[in-house]
Amino acid sequence: MHNHLTPKFSVITVTYNAEAVLEDTIQSVISQTYHHVEYIIVDGGSKDKTLSIADRYKSHIAQVVSEPDKGLYDAMNKGIAMAQGKFALFLNSGDIFHQDAANFVRKLKMQKDNVMITGDALLDFGDGHKIKRRAKPGWYIYHSLPASHQAIFFPVSGLKKWRYDLEYKVSSDYALAAKMYK
């Protein structure tokens, strides 16, 4: 049983035909030094070797679901429905966790369920070009997301309350974060 000083995090990976990048994502999650991590993979019905890669790591993954979906935000909502942690982060296939990210967030001693925790992200464009995107203060939500969505730990209670709106094809993450900030 986890108390408020050792919150369980739900890490949700949404994937589809991602055999080339999924293993690196999985390894970055399971190599975290903080071990109260519930790992969930939501696959959109991949036709490649994505599921066989996930199967190799099944002892580290709480749940894997593979079925057609209505797009990224629908898949993310499926992950939210399964999440049992206090906080959740979406680390989609091809994204990589910093080695000690979960432990760093735990050290913040989060005691409130209604707080979004944001961090910096390193954007790697795969061609040698990298940019560090620093998190901005919460009020920045009035302009855009205060951090890359891969660097936002959302309170699961808020995610379950509002979910991603499928009407927004490219900005549902912004709409959800704005509702949660409000």
Secondary structure, DSSP 8 states (H G I E B T S, - for coil): ---TTS--EEEEEEESS-TTTHHHHHHHHHT-S---EEEEEEE---SSSHHHHHHHTGGG-SEEEE---SSHHHHHHHHHHH--SSEEEE--TT----TTHHHHHHTT----TT--EE--EEEE-SSS-EEEE----GGGGGTS-SS-GGGEEEEHHHHHHH---TT-SS-HHHHHHHHHH-
